[in-house]
Amino acid sequence: MPSSLHTWIPLLALAFLVGCAQVPSRPAPESTGTTLGEVSQGFEPPPEPSRADIPATQPEAAGQDEKPPRVLTIKLDTQQFIYSVNGKTFKTGPISSGTTGYPTPTGKFAVLGKEKYKVSSRYTNQLGMQAWMPYAIQFHGPYFLHEGWLPGYPDSHGCVRLGEKDARFLFEQMQLGDPIEVID
């Protein structure tokens, strides 16, 4: 081999490895639990889970005095959420809201947007990377409900953190325009 080729091969290998060592911009898709053998044998992914446990969200006849079908209440004093369907409490769970220096806004809001793989444009995590905010539901300006760490007390920069299962559940159930009330 010519000596110049001996110089270039390690450099090309290094460039390839460094280029592939980038942090992915999106998480890997969720595994269906299949093996290569199952895929090659025409394996069909399982059907979506039934929503039979969740009550109907559309009232029969919506009148002016009728409550909205889905309502999410965030209680800052007890650090919990209450998800109601047709006026009845359906699910509750823990949250972690904003600290004194970064309070979570209170008031009546609505679901403004949803993003399953949201990444914060303002805050970083302990590694200096942009903070992940999975199952993000925007309810007011830069404030979101999203999956995150739940220490048992207010600990965020104003967002409302939820456990993974609760964040996923609310992300699937809440629709654009659904009311969200944040109270002390």
ABEGO torsion letter per residue (X at the ends): XBAAAAAAAAAAAAAAAAAAABBBABBBBBBAGBBAAAAAAGBBBBBBBBAAABBBABBABBBAABBBABBBBBBAAAGBBBBBBGGBBABBBBBBBBBAABBBBBEBBBBABBBAABBBAABBBAAGBBBBBBGBBBABEABBBBBBBBAGBBABAGBBBBBAAAAAAAAAABBBGBBBBBBX
